[in-house]
Amino acid sequence: MRSRFIVFSALVVSLVAFGIAADDAKKCNTPPDQCARQIRQMLAGRLYLGVELAELAPGIIVKSVVPDSPAEHGDMKPGDKLVAVNGHRTTEASIKDFKQILDEVGRTHRHLWMLVQRRGAFKKIDVMMEPYSKVQIERIVTQHLSEAHSVASAPPDSRP
């Protein structure tokens, strides 16, 4: 009976330690105000598309489209499978490959043309990537602070 109690106690301690470690993995070690400032600086002027992607075996599919984003304005839809982006074949690409293409486009121009497969048919989509708006940046900062710092709202941006 005593050995069962010891084993059970060890199991409980292990689970608690695992839970604490999992919570710590979500935490950010940078002070919240400094972290918010860094996120704002990183995203200011940066171009975005507004999609969440998922990897297939092989390829990439659009998981979701951000409302009022360049992707939504260009008629991208959840479930679209990326076939090509600006002349780069993406049927066997990873999300990392796609991000490299976006970085290349962001350095040279803002225009993306994509060939997607939607419900068995091919569709060409033209998108102009746009910079993040202040509202979008604040939403990202608030989400990060609430998830990684347990802060209820973002500190205001002190810049003019």
C-alpha positions in Angstrom: 0.0 0.0 0.0 2.8 2.4 0.9 4.6 1.7 -2.4 1.4 2.5 -4.3 1.2 5.8 -2.5 4.8 6.7 -3.3 4.3 5.8 -7.0 1.1 7.8 -7.1 2.7 10.8 -5.4 5.6 10.6 -7.9 3.2 10.6 -10.8 1.3 13.6 -9.4 4.5 15.5 -8.9 5.6 14.6 -12.4 2.3 15.8 -13.9 2.5 19.1 -12.0 6.1 19.7 -13.1 5.1 18.9 -16.7 2.2 21.4 -16.4 4.4 24.1 -15.0 7.0 23.5 -17.7 4.3 23.7 -20.4 3.1 27.0 -19.0 6.7 28.3 -18.9 7.1 27.4 -22.6 4.3 29.8 -23.4 5.8 32.6 -21.3 8.1 35.3 -22.7 11.0 36.3 -20.6 11.2 39.8 -22.0 9.5 42.5 -19.9 6.0 43.2 -21.3 6.6 46.9 -22.2 9.8 46.1 -24.0 8.3 43.1 -25.8 5.4 45.3 -27.0 7.8 47.9 -28.3 9.8 45.3 -30.1 6.7 43.8 -31.8 5.6 47.3 -32.9 9.0 48.0 -34.3 9.2 44.7 -36.1 5.8 45.0 -37.7 5.8 48.7 -38.6 6.0 49.0 -42.4 6.2 45.2 -42.9 4.1 43.8 -45.6 1.6 41.0 -45.0 -0.7 38.7 -46.9 -3.3 37.7 -44.2 -3.5 33.9 -44.5 -2.8 31.0 -42.1 -1.4 28.0 -43.9 -1.2 24.3 -43.2 1.3 21.8 -44.7 0.0 18.9 -46.6 2.0 15.9 -47.6 3.0 17.3 -50.0 2.2 21.0 -50.5 0.5 23.9 -48.7 -3.2 24.7 -48.2 -4.9 27.9 -46.9 -6.3 27.2 -43.5 -7.9 30.6 -42.8 -8.0 34.0 -44.3 -7.8 37.2 -42.1 -10.9 39.4 -42.6 -10.3 42.6 -44.5 -6.8 41.4 -45.5 -5.0 41.5 -48.9 -5.7 37.8 -49.2 -9.4 38.3 -48.7 -9.5 41.2 -51.1 -7.8 39.0 -53.6 -10.4 36.3 -53.2 -8.3 33.7 -51.4 -10.4 31.1 -49.6 -9.8 28.5 -46.9 -9.1 25.2 -48.6 -7.2 26.7 -51.5 -4.2 24.6 -52.4 -1.2 26.6 -53.5 0.1 25.4 -56.9 2.4 28.3 -57.8 3.4 31.7 -56.3 5.1 34.3 -58.6 6.4 31.6 -60.9 7.6 29.3 -58.1 6.0 25.9 -58.1 4.6 25.2 -54.6 2.9 21.8 -55.0 5.7 20.2 -52.9 6.7 23.3 -51.0 6.7 23.8 -47.2 5.5 26.8 -45.3 9.1 27.8 -44.9 9.5 27.8 -48.7 6.4 30.0 -49.0 7.8 32.5 -46.5 11.0 32.8 -48.4 9.0 33.6 -51.5 7.1 36.3 -49.6 10.3 37.8 -48.2 11.7 37.9 -51.8 8.5 39.7 -53.0 8.6 42.1 -50.1 12.1 43.2 -51.0 11.4 43.8 -54.6 7.7 44.7 -55.0 4.3 44.0 -53.4 2.5 42.1 -56.1 1.8 38.4 -55.7 0.1 36.2 -58.3 -0.8 32.8 -57.2 -2.3 29.8 -58.9 -4.5 27.8 -56.5 -6.6 24.7 -56.8 -10.1 25.2 -55.5 -12.6 22.3 -55.6 -10.7 20.7 -58.4 -10.4 23.8 -60.6 -7.5 26.1 -61.0 -7.8 29.8 -60.3 -5.4 32.7 -60.7 -5.3 35.1 -57.8 -3.6 38.5 -57.9 -2.8 40.1 -54.5 -1.1 43.3 -53.5 0.6 42.8 -50.1 0.0 45.7 -47.7 1.7 47.0 -44.6 0.2 46.1 -41.2 -2.2 48.8 -39.9 -1.8 50.3 -36.4 -5.0 48.5 -35.4 -3.6 45.1 -36.6 -0.3 45.7 -34.8 -2.0 46.5 -31.6 -4.2 43.4 -31.9 -1.0 41.3 -32.3 0.7 43.0 -29.4 -2.4 42.5 -27.2 -2.7 38.8 -28.2 1.0 38.2 -27.4 0.9 40.0 -24.1 -2.2 38.1 -23.0 -0.9 34.7 -24.0 2.8 35.0 -23.1 2.8 37.5 -20.3 -0.7 37.1 -18.8 -1.3 40.9 -19.3 -4.9 41.9 -19.8 -4.2 44.6 -22.4 -1.3 46.1 -24.3 0.5 49.2 -23.0 -0.3 52.1 -25.2 2.1 53.0 -28.0 3.8 56.2 -26.7 5.0 57.2 -30.2 3.2 60.1 -31.9 
